[in-house]
Amino acid sequence: MRKALFVVLAATLLAVPAMAELQNVIVGGQIEIRSNYYLNAFSDTPEIRWPAAFVPVRAIGGPFNRNVVSIFDWDDRGNDTDFVEQRTRLNVKADFTDEVSAFIELDSYDIWGQDFRSNYITGADFAAASGDDVEVYQAYIEVNEMWGVPLRVRTGRQELSFGSEWLVGTNDTNSGFTGLSFDGIRWTYATDLFSVDAWVSKLQENTPVEEDEDVTFAGIYGSYTGFEDISIDAYWLALRDARSLNDTNFTFFPEWVEDWIGVDDYDPSTINTFGLRGAGTIDAFDFEAEIAYQTGDAHQVGSTFVPFLYGDDGAEYDQWAGNLEVGYTFDMTYQPRVFLGGAYFGGEDNRDVSFWEWLSPFDKPEASVSFNRLFSNWEYSQFLDTMGDMSNVWLVRGGVSAMPTESLQVMLKASYYDTLEEFAAPRHISVGRFRVPLAPGLSFWTESNESALGIEAELSATYNYSEDLSFEMGWAHLFVDDGLDEGNYTSRNGLVFNGGTSSDDADYVYFESRLSF
């Protein structure tokens, strides 16, 4: 009801231009519908791959939870996954005098069949069954040319997109295109030769429960455009998570004992990412290259590695990541383009324990901290990277694209994925699709899983029916290798297990329609 009143109020204000000296109003939007079908990929429900009694005490996050759980199955025995998703957007831009404008965008993301309001058996209607799922996706005030200089200030809820969106983007790629916007303020100073963006945003507000325990995201992003058709970027991204962390709340340990043994000694988590990027075209060649280094305290991650009572209060980010792609477009019929690229996301796996650590259950744990992909809009795989958060991996990929007509583009590409640091699983024997530990109680007796995850091939086609309407369809096939069958920690920034109950190849088919106006 509050959102409905807000929309009515906004429309009323825009309908009275004399009060705000309104000069121009633009209405726009987008409807995006995508059907998805996954075969042999995802488990019906997250399943335990290794019980807690069989794995090293540092196996997985979560206080007192050492089970290894996977959302994948790579198995043709279970149910497949299919759904149709739809995102609807409607926006209004109002231009005022003195380079002032306002932008409001509403959106709704839905899965078909989850909002139906009637029971077909009894005929009963439930008007409120859908709930209030329309959100204010963006709402900001923008001022350009402030004080006569090329400075733009944008205040309010807004999208943030920088470079190729390798680390900060809008989450509108492939399936799960829910969008992403930030509450904050952004300053942009732009000339013909360079631009500098600075911003501060709030990701989570915890007042009054916690006074200074919020999550904030800020940064500086600079671009030099003095070279023809080439951009050189440098940036600093800073994420601070100051939510309180406690291992031993409401336990029998007095505070002086906790201080003495170092329990609950957590500071705010800070992820500082420094990066360089170069992109552009040189004659028929095009390139995209980016490298980033991440440093800072990883206490939110460290607090989840709890073997007995307390986690790792010394966990740190100290990882590199890089992305490279080079393409060449032939000046001939169909304009074929070939490309080759690769990516690296640093990671570690410290989940195994030594014999002496096994003897001492009070030994301080060591967290496994991989490169955090932040808000990436790059998805390198239709299976392994569906949220842009695959880490602790390296990959190579290549492909070819062409335009048989002015309206049709087709692409064929293939990628190979490999783990950087493998998971040390209990020594075991395989009995069918089950793995039976040789010595369940000796969690220090481990062997590293295979690192090779697999090869993925994808064929897609995009048809632009008009300037406003486009259709896209595609098929991807994942050749599952031993690294996925046995499993490693590469999902959710290296914190979630990707192993299955078999090694059946997986398929993904989709069809998408997009209308913009």
KAZIZI-V522412 format. One record per run of one state. SS is the DSSP state (@ for helix, = for strand, . for the rest). FROM is the first residue (numbers start at 1). TO is the last residue. If there is no record, write none. Layout:
[[SS;FROM;TO] [SS;FROM;TO]]
//
This chain:
[[.;1;1] [@;2;14] [.;15;16] [@;17;20] [.;21;23] [=;24;39] [.;40;41] [=;42;50] [.;51;51] [@;52;54] [.;55;67] [=;68;72] [.;73;80] [=;81;95] [.;96;99] [=;100;111] [.;112;117] [=;118;118] [.;119;124] [=;125;125] [.;126;134] [=;135;143] [.;144;145] [@;146;148] [.;149;150] [=;151;158] [.;159;167] [=;168;168] [.;169;181] [=;182;190] [.;191;193] [=;194;204] [.;205;214] [=;215;224] [.;225;229] [=;230;241] [.;242;254] [@;255;261] [.;262;268] [=;269;282] [.;283;284] [=;285;297] [.;298;298] [@;299;302] [.;303;315] [=;316;329] [.;330;332] [@;333;335] [.;336;336] [=;337;345] [.;346;354] [@;355;359] [.;360;374] [=;375;375] [.;376;392] [=;393;402] [.;403;407] [=;408;419] [.;420;423] [=;424;426] [.;427;427] [=;428;431] [.;432;433] [=;434;437] [.;438;445] [=;446;448] [.;449;451] [=;452;464] [.;465;468] [=;469;480] [.;481;481] [@;482;486] [.;487;488] [=;489;491] [.;492;495] [=;496;497] [.;498;505] [=;506;516] [.;517;517]]
//
